[in-house]
Structures are given as C-alpha cells and as structure tokens.
Amino acid sequence: MSNYKGCVEVQGWKNKYPSNNDVVCHSVPCHIKCSGPAPVSNFFTSYIEPDENNAGILKSSFRGRPLRGQEIQLPEGYVGVVMKSVDKTVTDEPDKRFRMTGHFRKLTYWNWDQIPSQNDKFVKAAQWIKIAHAIHTPLTLSSKQQEHPLDTE
C-alpha cells in the first residue's frame, strides 16, 4: 500500500478492455442494501419497454414505482468500468484496492416517473466532457495569425 492517505489501487487493467467483460449498465435512482448477486434480468431488464408516447425513452418499474429511462453513449474515447473491492474486511483504513470486473460504453439512466431531459446529471456530465476537451485543446495559429496576432481579418 501507499504512504499517501486515501489511495486507490486498481487491478485488472493489463488486458485493457476485453470484449468478454462488456456489461449492461443501468443507473437507478435508489440505494439497495445488498452486496451479492441479484437476478436483475428476471425482475428488471425483462420488463423494460419503449415508451410509446416518447421516442427514445424507455419505461419500467422498480418495486411498483414507475421509471423513465434513456440510453446514452459515453463520449468517444471514454469507457466506464465496473470495480469490485478486493479487500476482504471492512476497515477504517483510507487505502482501498479494487479489481476491474467489467466495462461499458453505454448506459441506461433512470428517473422516477420523470421523462429524461437535457437537465439530467448524466447528460450534463457527457456534455461537460466535450466542453472540457474543447477548452483544454491547444489552438494552433496560422502563419498569418502568428505574424500579425492582432489582425481580426
């Protein structure tokens, strides 16, 4: 472990992103106090259907509450990863070790009975990645601009 406080050690990056580790990723707006396997395909994904009133929107439910969702692609050059703690015991130690168990290039995010919009956090995060790239990419000046940087023509 490291001498730095709060370090995270990630294992499993040697193979980059093997295709057999593709996972289906859903972000549901709730906290589930379970740390084991769950038959998600039996009780959730098999009930997802298109919303006939809203193109590109999905509908489902969780514990009887309606959900509205949308699938979004991660920006070009980005990949989401699923991590699992490799630490066997829970401690107050700030250092954590994780192993990559899967990856995804798209995800479905869900809202409670609210149609997804441009104001949702996942959509805004994807937009921010594009904005951050644009403002941090160095600009190159043409030879004329380098000779006369104050010319606006």
N, C-alpha and C positions, 0 to 999 in steps of 0.2 A: 504494500500500500504506500501511498504518498505521504509526504510530510505536510502537504497543504490541506487545509480544512475544507471539507465538502467536495472532495474529488469524486469523480465517477469514472470507473474503469469499464470500458466496453470491450466485450469479447465477441468474436464471430464475424469479423469484418474481412477475414482473409480471402474468402470466396466472392467478395463483392456482393452481388445480388443474384444468387442462383434462382432460376425460374421456378424450381420446385418449392421455394419459400414464399411465393406470392400468396397473400392473404386478402380476404374480403374485409374491409374496414368500415364499421358503422360507428358514428358518434351519436349516442343517445343522451338526451339532457337529464340524466339521473345518476345517482350513485348506487351501485349494487354491492352489498357487503357479502361478496363471495369471491374466493380466490381459486376456485377449482374449475374444472371443465363444465361447460353448460351446453345442452342440446339446442343451440341457437337456431340451427337450420330447421328443427322440428317446430319450434314455438315462436319464431320471429320471421326469419327470412322467407319461409314458405308462404307467409301471409302478406308480403309486400306486393302491391299492385299499383299501376299507374292511376293518377287522379284524373278521371275523365273530364273534369271541369278546368284543369290547369295543365297545359302542355309542359312536359319536362319535370313535373312534380310527382313524387311518389306518396303513397299513403299506407299506413299500417297502424298498429296499436300496440301498446305495452301495458299489461295489467289493466286492460279495459280503457285506457286513456288514448285518445287519438293522436297520431303522429303525422306530420307532413315533412317530407324529406326531399333532398336533391343530391344527385351525384355530381361531384366536382373532380376534375383532373388536377393533379398537382402541377405547378408550373414546370416547363421544360427544364431539364437538368436537376430536378429535385425528386427525392424519393422519401416516403415515410417509412419508418421502421417500427417494428413491434419488439419491445425489450422485455426480458424476464430477469428478475433478480436471481443471482446465483448465490447470494448469502443465505445460509441455512437458518440462521437465527436472527431475531429482531434485536437490534442493539441501539444504543444512543450514539454510536459511532457515526460521524458525518460522512465517512467514505463508504461508497456503495459500489458493488460490482454487478454488471448486467451482461446478459448474453442476448445477441440478436436472434430472434426466433422466426422472424418473417419480415416482409416488406410489402409496400403497396404504392401504386402510382395514381390511384384514385380512391376517393372515399365518399360515403354517403353520410351526410349530416342530417339530423332530425330536429324539428321543433315540436313543442307540444301544440297541437291543433292550430298552428300558425303557418301560413304559406311561406316558404323560404324566399328571401329577398336579398338585394344588394347590401342591406344593412346588417346581415348576419356575420358573426365573427369569422367564420371560415372563409367566406367570400372576401371580406376585408383583408384577412391575412394573405390570401393569394394575391390580391391587388397590391398589398404593401410590398411583397417580394418583387413584383415587377417595377414598382416605383423606386425601391431601394437600388435595384440593379441600374435603373436609368440614371439616378443621381450620383451613383458611385462609379460609373463607367467613364474613364478618361476621354475627353474630347480631343480630337485631332484637328488642327487648323490647316487650312490650305496654305500653299506657299504665299499667295497674295495676302491672306489674313496675317501671316507671320511677318511679312514686310510692313504692312500697314494695319496694325491691330485695331485702330480706332475708326477705320473706314466702315461705314454701315451699308455701303452699296454691294 
